Amino acid sequence: MKLVAIIFARGGSKGIKNKNILKFKKTTLLGNSIEQAMKIKNIDKIFVSSDNKKILKEARKYKTVDTILRPKYLAKDNSAEIYAWRHAILYINNYFKIFPQFIVSIPTTCPLRRISDIEKCINKAIKKKLDYVFTVIKSMRNPFFNMILKKEKKIKVLGDFLKQSQSKIYRRQDAPNCYDLTTACYVFNPSYVLQNMDLLKGKVDFVEIPRERGIDIDEPFDYKMVELMVKK
């Protein structure tokens, strides 16, 4: 079985400049993802996909890593990541003659995840023969209890607008479990990604991780929070 890790890291981050190569521990956010991938025994090959020369240069510091130059049109703010995934799948198939059973995406922006979190996603995908596995954290807000929406000058609990609740929910414990997506890890079958735009359409499951390991770095505040937690 071929298991390939790809780290997708575009250059144009508006929230934080050069976000993917910010310092993290003794390396960078990119280096952290690479080093985590290197510690997973089942991963046969590691790639970094980017449109940015600085990011690709940082990736090449690791001799075990191959780089993929991503076209600029696949690295815009409004570019759906699935197109970068498809580009990488076709690239490694054409140039490396590799078509893996699963691809593991290890984003740079969730550096507090553990290697065991990634391995749980991999193991679940293999054992259940899934098309797509991703990570989540338990949501702090619940649309059926304490999230509101204003529509046509009316303010209601979001669950009332969704009309999925048969009766009013007055306690958080009675509300359905809800989760936030986090970028700790994605594992997917490349054939499935090439054939489907809706990633939740097939055989899909998730791995729940603790909130503190699922912090996504989108803004300077998130980066400061991660730095603080590393120090602690």
C-alpha positions in Angstrom: 0.0 0.0 0.0 1.3 3.5 -0.9 0.7 6.2 1.7 1.8 9.7 0.7 1.9 12.8 2.8 1.4 16.2 1.1 1.7 19.5 2.9 -0.3 22.2 1.1 1.1 25.7 1.9 0.3 28.6 -0.3 2.2 31.9 -0.1 -0.5 34.5 -0.1 -1.8 34.6 3.5 -3.7 37.9 4.3 -4.2 37.2 8.0 -0.5 36.7 8.7 2.3 37.5 6.2 4.5 34.4 5.4 2.4 32.4 7.8 3.6 29.0 6.7 7.2 29.7 7.5 6.7 31.4 10.9 9.0 30.2 13.6 7.7 27.3 15.7 9.8 25.6 18.3 13.2 25.0 16.7 11.9 25.0 13.1 9.0 26.6 11.2 5.3 25.8 11.0 6.1 24.1 7.6 9.1 22.3 9.1 6.9 21.1 12.0 4.5 19.4 9.6 7.3 17.9 7.6 9.0 16.5 10.8 5.7 15.1 12.0 5.2 13.3 8.6 8.7 11.9 8.8 7.9 10.3 12.1 5.0 8.3 10.8 6.3 4.9 9.7 3.6 4.0 7.1 4.2 7.2 5.0 6.2 6.3 2.0 6.9 9.7 0.5 6.5 13.4 1.5 5.6 16.3 -0.8 5.2 20.0 -0.3 2.8 21.8 -2.7 3.2 25.6 -2.9 3.2 28.6 -5.3 5.8 30.4 -3.2 9.6 30.2 -3.7 10.4 30.9 0.0 8.1 28.0 1.1 9.6 25.6 -1.5 13.1 26.6 -0.5 12.3 25.9 3.2 10.9 22.5 2.2 14.0 21.6 0.3 16.0 21.8 3.5 14.6 18.4 4.2 16.3 15.9 1.8 13.4 13.4 2.1 10.9 16.0 0.8 9.9 16.5 -2.9 8.3 19.8 -3.9 5.4 20.6 -6.2 5.2 24.0 -7.8 1.5 24.9 -7.6 0.1 27.3 -10.3 -0.8 30.7 -9.0 -4.4 30.3 -10.0 -4.7 27.5 -7.5 -3.3 29.6 -4.7 -5.6 32.6 -4.6 -7.7 33.6 -1.5 -10.9 32.2 -3.2 -9.2 29.0 -4.6 -10.9 25.9 -3.3 -8.3 23.6 -1.7 -9.7 20.5 -3.5 -8.3 21.8 -6.7 -4.8 22.0 -5.2 -5.3 18.4 -4.0 -6.3 17.3 -7.5 -3.3 19.1 -9.0 -0.9 17.3 -6.6 -2.5 13.9 -7.2 -2.0 14.3 -11.0 1.5 15.7 -10.6 2.8 12.9 -8.5 1.2 10.4 -10.8 2.6 11.9 -13.9 6.1 12.8 -12.7 6.7 10.1 -10.0 4.5 7.4 -11.3 2.8 7.1 -7.9 -0.9 6.7 -7.4 -1.3 6.1 -3.6 -4.1 4.4 -1.9 -4.4 7.3 0.5 -3.0 10.8 0.8 -2.4 12.4 4.1 -2.6 16.2 4.3 -0.8 17.7 7.3 -1.5 21.4 7.2 1.0 23.8 8.8 -1.7 25.8 10.6 -2.5 23.3 13.3 0.9 22.7 14.9 -0.3 21.5 18.3 -1.8 18.3 17.0 0.0 15.1 18.0 1.4 12.4 15.7 -1.1 10.0 17.3 -3.9 12.3 16.0 -2.6 11.8 12.4 -2.2 8.1 12.9 -5.7 7.7 14.2 -7.0 9.3 10.9 -4.8 7.0 8.8 -5.8 3.9 10.7 -9.5 4.8 10.5 -9.3 5.4 6.8 -7.5 2.1 6.2 -9.5 -0.1 8.6 -12.9 1.2 7.4 -11.9 1.7 3.7 -13.1 5.2 3.8 -13.0 7.9 1.1 -12.3 10.8 3.5 -11.3 11.3 7.1 -10.9 14.7 8.8 -10.4 16.1 12.3 -12.9 18.0 14.5 -13.1 19.5 18.0 -16.2 19.7 20.2 -18.0 23.0 19.4 -18.3 25.6 22.1 -21.5 26.9 20.6 -24.5 24.8 19.5 -26.9 25.9 16.8 -29.8 24.2 18.6 -29.1 26.0 21.9 -26.9 29.1 22.0 -26.3 30.3 18.5 -28.7 32.9 17.1 -29.6 34.1 13.6 -31.3 37.3 12.5 -33.6 36.9 9.6 -36.2 39.3 8.3 -35.9 41.4 11.5 -36.6 38.3 13.6 -34.0 36.9 16.0 -34.2 33.2 16.8 -32.1 30.3 17.9 -30.5 29.0 14.7 -32.0 25.5 15.3 -35.5 27.0 15.0 -34.6 28.3 11.5 -33.1 24.9 10.6 -36.3 23.2 11.7 -34.5 20.1 12.7 -35.6 20.2 16.3 -39.0 18.8 17.2 -39.2 20.6 20.5 -37.5 23.5 22.3 -34.1 22.8 23.8 -33.6 24.5 27.2 -30.4 22.7 28.3 -27.0 22.4 26.5 -26.9 18.7 27.5 -30.1 18.1 25.5 -28.8 19.6 22.3 -27.3 17.3 19.6 -23.6 17.0 19.5 -22.0 19.6 17.2 -18.4 19.9 16.1 -16.0 22.4 14.6 -13.8 21.4 11.6 -10.1 21.8 12.4 -7.1 21.5 10.1 -5.1 19.0 12.1 -5.2 16.3 9.4 -7.0 15.1 6.4 -6.8 11.6 4.9 -8.4 10.9 1.5 -8.6 8.4 -1.3 -7.2 10.2 -4.4 -9.6 8.5 -6.8 -12.5 9.8 -4.7 -11.2 13.4 -4.7 -10.7 13.3 -8.5 -14.3 12.2 -9.0 -16.2 14.3 -6.4 -16.4 17.9 -5.5 -18.6 17.2 -2.5 -16.1 15.6 -0.1 -18.9 14.6 2.4 -20.7 12.6 -0.3 -19.0 9.2 0.1 -17.8 7.0 3.0 -16.7 9.7 5.4 -15.8 9.8 9.1 -13.9 12.1 11.5 -11.5 11.9 14.4 -12.3 14.1 17.4 -9.2 15.7 19.1 -9.0 17.9 22.2 -9.7 21.6 21.7 -6.2 22.6 22.7 -4.6 20.5 20.0 -7.0 21.8 17.3 -6.1 25.5 17.3 -6.0 26.8 13.7 -3.6 29.7 13.1 -5.6 32.2 11.0 -4.8 35.5 12.8 -1.9 36.9 14.9 -3.9 36.2 18.0 -4.0 32.5 17.2 -0.2 32.4 16.6 0.4 34.1 20.0 -1.9 31.6 21.7 0.0 28.7 20.2 3.4 30.2 21.2 2.1 30.7 24.7 0.8 27.1 24.9 4.2 25.7 23.6 6.0 27.7 26.4 3.6 26.3 29.0 
